Amino acid sequence: MSPTRTPGEQQGPTSRRVVLKSAAVTAGLAAAGITVSGPAHAANSRPDRPDRPASVTAFMGGTSITLSVVDGALRWSARRGGRTVIGTSVLGLGLSDGTVLGNDVEVTGHRHRTLRTTWTPVYGRDATVTDHYQEQGWDLTDRATGIRFGVQVRAYKTGVALRYLLLDDGTATIADELTTFVFPDGTTVYSARDENAYEPVAPGSIPVTGTSTTDNGPLTDLPLTATLGDGLIACVCESSRVDYPG
C-alpha cells in the first residue's frame, strides 16, 4: 500500500511498476486478493527481546496476515486456509535523505479492531458494498532517527491489505518503497509492461525491459496475478494512491 501521510507531508513520485527480485515482488501498495473469522491475536509482543520476534496476526474467514519484528526489522506474511501465500517479506520506506524506515524499529503502540460497514459505489453491480475486516496496527519508532511511523494490516475473507502511516508533523519525501512479496516455490506470475502481452514466468525471471527514457529492469505493471504451486491464485494490486491514477 502507499503510505498515508499526516497533513503537510509529501510523497515523492513512485512508479506503479513492480520490480521482482528472486522470489520477491516489490510494490508501492499492496492488497493481495486470495481465494472462521477469529479474534485478533497478539503473539509474543516483546520487541525488546530480539531473540523472540514480536508478532500480531489479523484473521478473517480462513485468511490471515501477520506483522512481525525479527531482529529489530519489520516483516509480514500471509496465509490462506493454513497454506502460505506470502512468505516472510520485508516492510520498509526509503526517505530522500537516505533514512530507511523498517530496518531497526521499536514498537511503541498496538491497536486492533474488527469492523463491518457499508459504502455506496458510484456505479457497479451492487447498490452497496460491505467492508468487513479485522485490523492490527503498530505504532513504531525508528531507533536511529527517532522518526515515528506505523503499519496497519487487514484481513478480509478473500484477501489482505497493508498500509504505512507517517506520524510526525512536518514534511517528508518518500524516495523508495521497500515492501516485498515473497511467493512460495513453484509460483508463476503473469507479467506485462506498457500494455504488452502477459508472460507467464517465475517471479525471479521477469525479462528486463526499458529504454533510455523509461525505467529499466525486470519490471511489471500492476495488478499482478500469481498462480501458486498448490493451486491458489493471488492478485497484487494497489489502492489509496492519492493524486495518482495507477
C-alpha positions as CSV (number, residue, x, y, z in Angstrom):
1,M,0.0,0.0,0.0
2,S,1.0,3.5,-0.4
3,P,1.8,5.4,2.8
4,T,-0.8,7.5,4.5
5,R,0.5,10.9,5.4
6,T,-0.2,13.4,8.1
7,P,-1.0,16.9,7.0
8,G,1.9,18.7,5.4
9,E,3.8,15.6,4.3
10,Q,4.7,15.0,0.7
11,Q,5.2,11.8,-1.2
12,G,7.8,11.7,-3.9
13,P,7.0,10.3,-7.4
14,T,6.8,6.5,-7.3
15,S,6.5,4.3,-10.4
16,R,3.4,2.0,-10.5
17,R,5.6,-0.7,-11.9
18,V,6.8,-3.5,-9.8
19,V,10.4,-4.9,-9.5
20,L,10.7,-8.6,-8.9
21,K,13.9,-10.0,-7.5
22,S,14.4,-13.6,-6.8
23,A,11.0,-14.7,-5.2
24,A,10.1,-11.2,-4.0
25,V,7.8,-8.7,-5.6
26,T,8.5,-5.1,-4.6
27,A,5.4,-2.9,-4.8
28,G,4.0,0.6,-3.9
29,L,0.9,-0.5,-2.1
30,A,-0.3,-3.9,-1.6
31,A,-3.6,-5.6,-1.4
32,A,-3.3,-9.3,-2.1
33,G,-6.6,-11.0,-3.0
34,I,-6.6,-14.7,-2.2
35,T,-9.2,-17.3,-2.9
36,V,-13.8,-18.8,10.6
37,S,-13.0,-15.3,11.4
38,G,-11.5,-15.3,14.9
39,P,-10.4,-12.7,17.4
40,A,-7.3,-10.5,16.8
41,H,-4.3,-12.3,18.1
42,A,-1.0,-11.0,19.5
43,A,1.8,-13.5,19.9
44,N,4.9,-12.6,22.0
45,S,4.6,-8.8,21.7
46,R,8.0,-8.2,23.3
47,P,10.2,-6.3,20.7
48,D,12.8,-5.7,23.4
49,R,13.7,-9.4,23.1
50,P,15.5,-9.7,19.6
51,D,15.8,-13.5,20.1
52,R,12.0,-13.8,20.4
53,P,10.3,-11.9,17.5
54,A,7.2,-9.9,18.2
55,S,4.1,-10.6,16.0
56,V,0.4,-9.8,15.7
57,T,-2.0,-11.5,13.3
58,A,-5.3,-10.5,11.9
59,F,-7.8,-13.3,10.8
60,M,-10.9,-13.3,8.7
61,G,-12.6,-16.3,7.1
62,G,-9.6,-18.5,6.8
63,T,-7.3,-15.7,5.6
64,S,-4.6,-14.2,7.9
65,I,-1.9,-11.6,7.7
66,T,0.9,-11.4,10.2
67,L,3.0,-8.3,11.2
68,S,6.3,-9.1,12.9
69,V,9.6,-7.7,14.1
70,V,12.6,-10.0,13.5
71,D,15.9,-8.9,15.0
72,G,14.6,-5.4,15.0
73,A,13.4,-5.4,11.4
74,L,9.8,-5.2,10.2
75,R,8.4,-8.2,8.3
76,W,5.0,-9.5,7.2
77,S,3.4,-12.7,5.8
78,A,0.0,-14.0,4.7
79,R,-1.8,-17.4,4.7
80,R,-5.0,-18.8,3.3
81,G,-6.5,-22.0,4.8
82,G,-3.3,-22.8,6.6
83,R,-1.2,-22.5,3.4
84,T,1.5,-19.9,2.8
85,V,0.6,-17.3,0.2
86,I,3.2,-14.7,1.0
87,G,6.3,-15.9,3.0
88,T,8.1,-13.7,5.4
89,S,8.7,-10.5,3.5
90,V,10.3,-7.1,4.1
91,L,8.5,-3.9,5.1
92,G,10.1,-0.5,4.8
93,L,10.2,3.0,3.4
94,G,13.2,4.9,2.0
95,L,13.2,8.7,2.5
96,S,15.0,11.2,0.3
97,D,17.7,11.9,3.0
98,G,18.8,8.3,2.9
99,T,16.8,7.2,6.0
100,V,15.3,3.7,5.8
101,L,12.3,3.1,8.0
102,G,11.8,-0.5,8.9
103,N,15.3,-1.8,9.4
104,D,15.6,-1.1,13.2
105,V,12.4,-0.3,14.9
106,E,10.8,-0.2,18.4
107,V,7.1,-1.0,18.8
108,T,5.5,1.8,20.9
109,G,1.8,1.1,20.5
110,H,-0.6,-1.5,19.4
111,R,-4.3,-1.4,18.4
112,H,-6.7,-3.9,16.8
113,R,-10.3,-3.9,15.8
114,T,-12.9,-5.8,13.8
115,L,-15.1,-3.5,11.6
116,R,-18.2,-4.1,9.4
117,T,-19.5,-1.1,7.4
118,T,-21.0,-0.5,4.0
119,W,-20.3,2.1,1.3
120,T,-22.1,3.2,-1.9
121,P,-20.2,2.9,-5.2
122,V,-20.7,5.4,-8.0
123,Y,-21.6,2.5,-10.3
124,G,-21.5,-1.3,-10.3
125,R,-23.5,-4.4,-9.8
126,D,-24.5,-3.8,-6.2
127,A,-26.0,-0.7,-4.7
128,T,-24.0,-1.1,-1.5
129,V,-20.7,-2.8,-0.8
130,T,-19.9,-4.4,2.6
131,D,-16.5,-3.6,4.1
132,H,-15.8,-6.3,6.7
133,Y,-12.2,-6.8,8.0
134,Q,-10.1,-7.4,11.1
135,E,-7.2,-5.0,11.6
136,Q,-4.0,-4.9,13.5
137,G,-1.8,-1.8,13.8
138,W,1.6,-0.9,15.3
139,D,3.0,2.5,16.1
140,L,6.7,2.4,15.6
141,T,9.9,4.4,16.2
142,D,13.0,4.2,14.0
143,R,15.8,3.7,16.5
144,A,18.4,5.6,14.5
145,T,16.5,8.8,13.9
146,G,13.5,8.8,16.3
147,I,11.1,9.2,13.4
148,R,7.6,7.9,14.3
149,F,5.6,5.8,11.8
150,G,3.1,3.0,11.7
151,V,1.9,0.0,9.8
152,Q,-1.7,-1.3,9.5
153,V,-2.6,-4.8,8.3
154,R,-6.1,-6.0,7.5
155,A,-7.5,-9.5,6.8
156,Y,-10.6,-9.8,4.7
157,K,-12.4,-13.1,3.8
158,T,-10.8,-13.1,0.3
159,G,-7.7,-11.0,0.8
160,V,-5.3,-9.0,2.9
161,A,-4.0,-5.4,2.8
162,L,-1.3,-3.3,4.4
163,R,-0.6,0.4,4.8
164,Y,2.1,2.6,6.1
165,L,1.4,5.7,8.2
166,L,3.8,8.6,8.8
167,L,3.0,10.0,12.3
168,D,5.3,13.0,12.8
169,D,4.4,16.6,11.9
170,G,6.3,18.4,9.2
171,T,7.2,17.2,5.7
172,A,8.8,14.1,4.3
173,T,9.7,13.0,0.8
174,I,9.4,9.3,0.1
175,A,12.1,8.2,-2.3
176,D,11.5,4.4,-2.3
177,E,9.1,1.8,-1.1
178,L,10.7,-1.4,0.1
179,T,7.8,-3.7,0.6
180,T,8.4,-7.2,-0.8
181,F,6.1,-10.1,-1.6
182,V,7.9,-13.5,-1.3
183,F,5.9,-16.1,-3.1
184,P,6.3,-19.9,-2.4
185,D,8.5,-22.0,-4.7
186,G,6.6,-23.2,-7.8
187,T,4.7,-19.9,-8.2
188,T,4.1,-18.5,-11.7
189,V,3.4,-14.8,-12.2
190,Y,1.7,-13.3,-15.2
191,S,3.7,-10.2,-16.1
192,A,3.1,-7.4,-18.6
193,R,4.5,-3.9,-19.1
194,D,3.1,-1.0,-21.0
195,E,0.1,-3.0,-22.2
196,N,2.2,-5.7,-23.8
197,A,1.1,-9.3,-23.8
198,Y,1.2,-11.2,-20.5
199,E,4.1,-13.5,-20.0
200,P,3.8,-16.5,-17.5
201,V,7.2,-16.6,-15.7
202,A,8.7,-17.4,-12.4
203,P,8.9,-14.4,-10.1
204,G,12.7,-14.1,-10.5
205,S,12.6,-14.5,-14.3
206,I,10.7,-11.4,-15.5
207,P,12.6,-10.0,-18.5
208,V,14.5,-6.8,-18.3
209,T,12.8,-4.1,-20.4
210,G,13.1,-0.3,-20.8
211,T,14.7,2.4,-22.9
212,S,16.9,5.4,-22.2
213,T,13.9,7.5,-21.3
214,T,12.0,5.0,-19.2
215,D,12.5,2.8,-16.1
216,N,14.8,-0.1,-16.8
217,G,14.8,-3.5,-15.1
218,P,12.7,-6.7,-14.6
219,L,9.5,-4.6,-14.3
220,T,5.8,-5.3,-14.4
221,D,2.7,-3.3,-14.2
222,L,0.1,-3.9,-11.6
223,P,-2.2,-5.7,-10.9
224,L,0.0,-8.8,-10.9
225,T,-1.6,-12.2,-10.9
226,A,0.2,-15.2,-9.5
227,T,-0.7,-18.9,-9.6
228,L,0.8,-20.8,-6.6
229,G,2.0,-24.3,-6.9
230,D,-0.8,-25.7,-4.7
231,G,-3.5,-24.2,-7.0
232,L,-4.2,-20.9,-5.1
233,I,-4.4,-17.8,-7.2
234,A,-3.3,-14.4,-5.8
235,C,-3.5,-10.9,-7.2
236,V,-1.3,-8.0,-6.1
237,C,-2.9,-4.6,-6.6
238,E,-2.9,-1.0,-5.3
239,S,-5.3,1.4,-3.7
240,S,-5.3,4.7,-1.8
241,R,-2.8,6.1,-4.3
242,V,-3.6,9.8,-3.6
243,D,-3.3,12.0,-6.7
244,Y,-2.1,9.1,-8.9
245,P,-4.4,7.1,-11.2
246,G,-2.4,3.8,-11.0
